[in-house]
Structure formats: structure tokens, C-alpha cells
Amino acid sequence: MTAQLTTPENVKALYTDASYEPTLEEWNWLVHEGGAAYKSELAARTVFESELFGMNTYILMSMMEDYLRVPERLRAIRRHATPAELARQALPIGNKRSFINLAAMPLHYLTGRELFVDLGENSLADGLEDQLEVLRFWREATIAMRTDGVLYNMHADPANSSHVVGDRLLAEIRSHLVPADDQVKTVIRKFGARLTAYAFLENCDARTAVCDTGPYQLEDGSFLALRETCADGSGDFPWVDGIRETLPYHHFVIAYRLPNTVRMDNNVWGTAWFTPGDYQAEILETRVFCTDGDVLRPLDIAEIDEATKAIRKAHRALYQRLAETDPEERNLYATQMYAWKTKPWARLAGCYDEIDWTVTPRIAESYERFSDPDLALQLIGGIFVPQDRDSCFRSLGG
């Protein structure tokens, strides 16, 4: 097993000072920490299964695509605005620049690096400047986004939590909460289930549209949990053309106030697990918010019912469309979905049209090779749960 790297002496600056330039040793500590948490979560909780999508295949293709294209895209974005400026420019919740997508930026990119090395196309010494470009963007944006002074959820207080909402926004959310009586619980539970199912399907059975932050501790011992779920409202995903227009809203935050008898744990990329599992039975107060137009707007019961019905119809239409789509084209959709995490950042920076969003031809043409289930599983297993080290990622710089 890989030896644990020593915690840097300048860990506070590493976590909170965007102007501080980490040493290569400090970058490698961050890479190791993220990779160790990533391996632990993937080994313990993730099963790659989907009725419509060959998930191992598109994971391989998209993460290799990330490695080829993300650095140049981030450089284009940075020419217009710094990561911190972008993170502070808009709501920190209820959009596709969510914590889950930001956390995935280095995780997916570094997985792509490992794949190219394992396939014998690169060495561990290759591409250091590109790798640091991605890590710098992630670190600066995360410092600006988080309010708890860390970069990873496992380092937060309490451990395995994430906080991106400041006191003013938290107070605004609390002011709109309503008591969670049986009717409210039923309506919001049904809405949340429909929305989550649709968001997973729209994102090719990936988690990237559903993000949890919290617990936000309150003075009476209870806490807030925030679940962000975003459908494509900007035209990023061509496979929902003609369907996205049927939805009355696209970006949502569901807030739950829960008692201290419930435990919330948030993994490294921003997916929460609650104990007990049926935590919704314990909800004290709740509210659904729409965040379209970067404005937090509470929805009433009638609006939630309207959205639930529209989402149900959209889900059926999208499922039928995808079921009738050629498997290789579906796989290209999924590869694009994972490789387009920087689109919302480019839109906010005003440089979306300056960036080539097409998938690299060699990656698009690799479907037949990586659709071999034995090869795909061998590569995935060798990187996500390596037997010879405790982190998914090997050190930068060779």
C-alpha cells in the first residue's frame, strides 16, 4: 500500500489562500488525499449499472476526453475571469456549477491521466503544466465557493460535510421554510423522486445533476440539508431538444430541516447518505426553491404539482427517445455529458462560443474498443480500486 503523505505545514494557506502557490509536494498531497477518498467511495458504494448506457465504456471515454480537453477549456475561461470571480458572481447553489461538478473536475481529469498511463500512451512525467492548470482552477474556485475553510469534504468540521451557503443566504432559505405536515411531505417526496429520476436519465444515469451540501448546523441542534437538482435549461444536451421546453422550471434546491437524531454524511464528490435511511419521515420543515435566472424563488404546492406532472411527461418522452437511439450514439451522449462539466463555467464567463465542444475524434472512435466489457472492467478496476496503492492517483511529475 502507498504510504500516507505528510500533511503540509502550510495546510491553512493551501485550503484558504487562493494567492498561495502550492509546491509540487503540496499538490501531490492534495492529489493523494482526493484519490484515497475517491477509491474508498468507489469501492464501498458505487455499482456501475444502467439499462440504457454502457457505463464503464463511457466513463473510460469521457475521462480520457477530459484529460485531452479540459486544460485548454479552462485556459479559455480564465482569459475572461478568474475562478474566484466566477464562483462569487452567481448563487452558490441551484446551478450546474454545483459542488458535485466542481469536485468532479480534478477527479475525472486525473482518472483520464491514469488511463493514458495504463494504456501505455503517456508516462507519469508527462503533462505536468496541464495538470496544474486543472488543479489550480479547481482549488481557486473551491476556496471561493466553500464557507468552511477546506477543499475536501472529509477534512471539514464535521467530517464528511460541505458548506457553500453563507449566513445571509442561509437566513433567506430558513425564512421560507414551512412545517412538514403530511401533505407537504407527500407532495415534496413525490416531486423529489420524479425530479431525481429525470435528472439521472437526462445525465445518462450519472449523478452529476444532483448535489448535496450540508449539514448546516442551527442553534437549536437541528440542521439544514440542501439538495440541488438541475435539468438542462440552456441547450447543453442535444438529446433533450424539444423536451426541455416542456418543463416550467429547470433548476431547483430542496431544503430540509432535520433533527439531530438524523445523521448526514457527504462524500468526496457531494452525494449525501442519511441515517436513518428514511430520513424524510423525520423532516421538521422544508421548501422547494426554483433558482432559474440565478434567483432563489420559493414554490408553492400548486407550482410543485405542475412541475411534477411536467417532469413525469418529460421523463417518459426522454426514455422513449433514448431507448430508440442507437447504442453507440447513446454512448456518445454519455461521453459528452461527462466531458461537458465546464460548459456552465464557460457560459458564465461569456466565452461559450469560443470553445470547441466536439469530442476528440480519436475518443469518439474508441467506442468499439472500450465496449469490450472485459477490457473496460479491467481498466476501471485497475484505476478506481488499485490493489497496489491506497489512492486512485499516482504522484504528479513522474
C-alpha positions in Angstrom: 0.0 0.0 0.0 1.1 3.6 -0.7 2.5 5.4 2.4 0.4 8.2 3.7 2.0 11.5 2.6 2.8 14.0 5.4 0.2 16.8 5.9 1.8 20.1 4.7 2.9 22.6 7.3 1.1 25.3 5.2 -2.2 23.5 5.2 -4.2 26.6 6.2 -2.8 28.6 3.2 -3.4 25.5 1.0 -7.0 25.5 2.0 -7.9 29.1 2.1 -5.4 31.4 0.3 -6.0 31.5 -3.4 -2.9 33.6 -4.0 -0.7 30.9 -2.4 1.1 28.7 -5.0 1.4 25.2 -3.6 4.7 23.3 -4.0 4.6 20.1 -6.1 4.8 18.2 -2.9 1.7 20.0 -1.6 -0.1 19.4 -4.9 0.7 15.7 -4.6 -0.7 15.7 -1.0 -3.9 17.1 -2.3 -3.9 14.6 -5.2 -3.3 11.7 -2.8 -6.0 12.8 -0.4 -8.6 13.2 -3.1 -7.6 9.9 -4.8 -7.7 8.0 -1.5 -11.3 9.3 -0.7 -12.3 8.6 -4.3 -11.1 5.0 -4.1 -12.8 4.4 -0.7 -16.2 5.7 -2.0 -16.0 3.8 -5.3 -15.0 0.6 -3.6 -17.7 0.8 -1.0 -20.8 2.3 -2.7 -20.7 2.5 -6.5 -22.0 -0.1 -8.8 -21.8 0.8 -12.5 -25.2 -0.4 -13.9 -27.6 1.1 -16.4 -30.3 -0.3 -18.6 -29.6 2.1 -21.4 -25.9 3.1 -21.1 -22.6 1.1 -21.1 -21.3 3.0 -18.1 -17.8 1.5 -17.9 -17.4 2.4 -21.6 -18.5 6.0 -21.4 -16.6 6.5 -18.1 -13.4 5.5 -19.9 -14.1 7.6 -23.0 -15.2 10.7 -21.1 -12.4 10.8 -18.6 -9.8 10.4 -21.4 -11.6 13.2 -23.2 -11.4 15.3 -20.0 -7.6 14.7 -19.9 -7.3 15.9 -23.6 -9.6 18.9 -23.5 -10.2 20.3 -20.0 -6.9 22.3 -19.7 -7.4 24.3 -22.9 -11.0 25.0 -22.0 -10.1 26.2 -18.5 -7.4 28.5 -20.0 -10.1 30.0 -22.3 -12.4 30.6 -19.4 -9.6 32.1 -17.3 -8.8 34.6 -20.0 -12.2 36.1 -19.3 -12.5 35.8 -15.5 -10.7 34.1 -12.6 -12.3 31.1 -11.0 -13.0 33.1 -7.8 -14.8 35.8 -9.7 -17.0 33.3 -11.4 -17.7 31.4 -8.2 -18.8 34.6 -6.5 -20.7 36.0 -9.4 -23.8 33.8 -9.0 -25.8 31.8 -6.5 -23.6 29.1 -4.9 -26.5 26.6 -5.2 -29.1 25.5 -7.8 -27.0 25.5 -10.9 -24.7 23.2 -12.9 -21.6 24.9 -11.4 -22.5 23.0 -8.3 -20.1 21.5 -5.8 -20.5 18.0 -7.3 -19.3 19.2 -10.7 -16.5 21.2 -9.3 -15.3 18.3 -7.2 -15.5 16.0 -10.2 -13.3 18.3 -12.2 -9.9 17.1 -10.9 -11.2 13.5 -10.0 -12.3 12.8 -13.6 -9.3 14.6 -15.2 -6.8 12.7 -13.1 -8.6 9.4 -13.9 -8.0 10.3 -17.5 -4.3 10.7 -16.8 -4.2 7.3 -15.1 -5.9 5.7 -18.1 -3.5 7.1 -20.6 -0.6 5.9 -18.5 -2.1 2.4 -18.0 -2.7 2.1 -21.8 1.0 2.9 -22.3 0.3 6.2 -24.2 1.8 8.5 -21.6 4.3 8.4 -18.8 3.7 9.7 -15.3 6.1 12.6 -16.0 4.0 13.9 -19.0 1.7 16.8 -18.9 2.6 18.5 -15.6 1.7 22.0 -16.6 -1.7 21.0 -17.9 -2.4 19.0 -14.7 -1.5 22.0 -12.6 -3.8 24.2 -14.7 -6.8 22.0 -13.8 -5.8 21.7 -10.2 -5.3 25.5 -9.8 -8.8 26.2 -11.3 -10.4 23.7 -9.0 -8.6 24.9 -5.9 -9.3 28.6 -6.6 -12.9 28.0 -7.4 -13.4 25.8 -4.3 -11.8 28.3 -2.0 -14.2 30.9 -3.3 -17.2 28.6 -3.2 -16.8 26.9 0.2 -17.5 28.7 3.5 -15.9 26.1 5.8 -12.2 26.6 5.0 -11.3 23.3 3.5 -11.0 21.8 0.0 -12.4 18.3 0.6 -15.5 17.1 2.5 -13.6 14.6 4.6 -11.4 17.5 6.0 -14.4 19.6 7.0 -15.9 20.0 10.5 -18.0 17.9 11.0 -16.1 15.4 8.8 -17.8 14.4 5.6 -19.7 17.7 5.2 -19.7 20.6 2.8 -20.8 24.2 3.2 -21.2 26.6 0.4 -24.0 28.8 1.7 -23.2 31.9 3.8 -25.2 33.3 6.7 -27.3 35.7 4.7 -28.4 33.1 2.1 -29.0 30.6 4.8 -31.2 33.0 6.7 -33.2 33.7 3.5 -33.7 30.0 3.0 -34.9 29.5 6.6 -37.3 32.4 6.3 -39.3 30.5 3.6 -39.4 27.0 5.2 -42.8 25.6 6.0 -43.8 23.0 8.6 -43.5 19.5 7.1 -47.0 18.2 7.7 -48.2 15.0 5.9 -49.5 16.8 2.8 -46.3 18.8 2.4 -44.1 15.7 2.9 -46.1 13.7 0.4 -46.0 16.4 -2.3 -42.3 17.1 -1.9 -41.3 13.5 -1.7 -43.1 12.7 -4.9 -41.6 15.8 -6.6 -38.1 14.9 -5.4 -38.4 11.3 -6.6 -39.7 12.4 -10.1 -37.0 15.1 -10.4 -34.2 12.9 -9.4 -35.2 10.1 -11.7 -35.5 12.5 -14.6 -32.2 14.2 -13.8 -30.4 10.9 -13.7 -31.8 9.9 -17.1 -31.0 13.3 -18.7 -27.5 12.8 -17.4 -27.2 9.3 -18.8 -27.6 7.6 -15.4 -24.8 9.7 -13.8 -25.1 11.7 -10.5 -23.8 15.0 -11.9 -27.2 16.8 -11.8 -27.9 16.0 -8.1 -25.7 17.7 -5.5 -26.0 17.7 -1.7 -24.5 20.2 0.7 -24.7 20.4 4.5 -25.3 19.7 7.3 -25.8 23.4 8.1 -26.0 23.3 11.9 -28.6 25.5 13.5 -28.7 27.0 17.0 -31.4 24.6 18.3 -29.4 21.5 17.4 -31.3 20.8 14.2 -29.7 21.2 10.7 -30.4 22.1 7.1 -29.7 19.8 4.3 -29.8 21.2 0.8 -30.3 19.1 -2.3 -29.7 20.8 -5.7 -31.1 19.1 -8.8 -30.7 20.8 -12.2 -32.2 19.9 -15.6 -30.7 21.2 -18.8 -32.3 24.6 -19.4 -29.5 26.1 -21.5 -29.4 23.8 -24.5 -26.2 22.0 -23.4 -27.6 18.5 -24.1 -28.9 18.0 -27.6 -30.7 14.8 -26.6 -33.3 16.8 -24.7 -34.0 19.2 -27.6 -37.8 19.6 -27.7 -38.2 18.1 -24.3 -36.5 20.6 -22.0 -39.0 23.2 -23.4 -41.9 21.3 -21.8 -40.6 21.9 -18.3 -41.8 25.0 -16.5 -38.6 25.2 -14.3 -35.2 23.7 -14.6 -33.1 24.5 -11.6 -34.1 23.5 -8.0 -33.0 23.4 -4.4 -34.9 21.4 -1.9 -34.2 22.4 1.7 -34.9 20.1 4.6 -34.6 21.0 8.3 -33.8 17.8 10.2 -33.4 16.9 13.9 -30.1 15.9 15.4 -31.4 12.3 15.5 -30.6 12.2 11.8 -27.0 11.9 10.5 -25.9 13.3 7.2 -22.6 12.3 5.5 -21.4 13.9 2.3 -18.8 12.0 0.3 -15.9 13.5 -1.6 -17.9 14.5 -4.7 -21.0 15.7 -3.0 -23.5 12.9 -2.6 -25.1 12.5 0.8 -26.2 9.5 2.8 -28.6 9.8 5.7 -29.0 7.7 8.8 -31.7 6.5 9.2 -32.2 5.9 5.5 -35.9 7.1 5.6 -34.8 10.5 6.8 -37.7 12.2 5.1 -40.1 10.8 7.8 -38.1 13.0 10.3 -38.3 16.3 8.3 -39.3 19.2 10.5 -39.5 22.0 7.9 -39.0 22.1 4.2 -39.3 24.0 1.0 -38.7 23.7 -2.8 -37.0 26.6 -4.4 -36.6 27.4 -8.1 -33.3 29.0 -9.0 -33.9 29.7 -12.7 -32.3 33.1 -13.6 -30.0 32.8 -10.6 -32.7 33.9 -8.3 -33.9 31.9 -5.3 -37.7 31.7 -5.5 -39.8 29.5 -3.2 -42.5 27.5 -4.9 -46.0 26.8 -3.6 -47.8 23.5 -3.6 -49.6 24.2 -6.9 -46.4 25.1 -8.6 -44.7 21.9 -7.3 -47.6 19.8 -8.6 -47.4 21.5 -12.0 -43.6 20.8 -12.1 -44.1 17.2 -11.0 -46.6 16.5 -13.8 -44.4 18.1 -16.4 -41.3 16.2 -15.2 -43.2 12.9 -15.4 -44.2 13.5 -19.0 -40.7 14.6 -19.9 -39.2 11.5 -18.3 -41.4 9.3 -20.4 -40.6 11.2 -23.6 -36.9 11.1 -23.0 -36.8 7.4 -22.1 -38.6 6.6 -25.3 -36.2 8.7 -27.3 -33.1 7.2 -25.7 -34.5 3.6 -26.0 -34.9 4.1 -29.7 -31.4 5.6 -30.1 -28.5 3.5 -31.5 -26.3 2.3 -28.6 -23.2 3.9 -30.0 -24.9 7.3 -30.3 -26.3 6.9 -26.7 -22.7 6.3 -25.6 -21.6 9.4 -27.4 -24.3 11.4 -25.5 -23.0 10.0 -22.2 -19.4 10.8 -23.1 -20.4 14.3 -23.9 -22.4 14.7 -20.7 -19.4 13.8 -18.5 -16.9 15.8 -20.7 -19.0 19.0 -20.7 -18.7 19.9 -17.0 -17.0 23.1 -17.9 -19.9 24.4 -20.1 -21.7 26.2 -17.3 -18.4 27.9 -16.3 -17.8 29.0 -19.9 -21.4 30.4 -20.2 -20.9 32.4 -17.0 -17.6 33.7 -18.3 -19.1 34.7 -21.6 -16.8 32.5 -23.7 -19.0 29.6 -24.5 -18.9 30.2 -28.3 -15.1 30.5 -28.3 -14.6 26.8 -27.2 -14.8 23.7 -29.4 -17.1 21.4 -27.6 -16.9 18.5 -30.0 -15.5 15.2 -28.7 -11.9 14.5 -29.9 -12.2 12.2 -32.9 -9.9 9.5 -31.5 -12.1 9.3 -28.4 -15.3 9.2 -30.3 -13.9 6.4 -32.5 -12.8 4.4 -29.5 -16.3 3.1 -28.7 -15.8 -0.4 -30.3 -12.6 -0.9 -28.3 -13.9 0.2 -25.0 -17.3 -1.5 -25.3 -15.4 -4.8 -24.8 -16.7 -5.5 -21.2 -13.6 -7.4 -20.1 -11.2 -4.6 -21.2 -13.5 -1.9 -19.7 -13.8 -3.6 -16.4 -10.1 -4.3 -16.2 -9.2 -0.7 -16.8 -11.9 0.7 -14.5 -10.9 -1.7 -11.7 -7.2 -1.0 -12.1 -7.7 2.7 -11.6 -10.7 3.0 -9.3 -9.7 0.2 -6.9 -6.0 -0.3 -7.5 -4.5 -3.2 -5.4 -1.0 -1.7 -5.1 -1.9 1.7 -3.6 -4.4 3.4 -1.3 -5.2 6.3 -3.8 -6.6 6.2 -7.3 -3.9 8.7 -8.4 -0.2 8.5 -8.6 2.0 11.5 -7.9 2.3 14.3 -10.4 5.7 14.9 -12.0 6.7 11.3 -12.5 
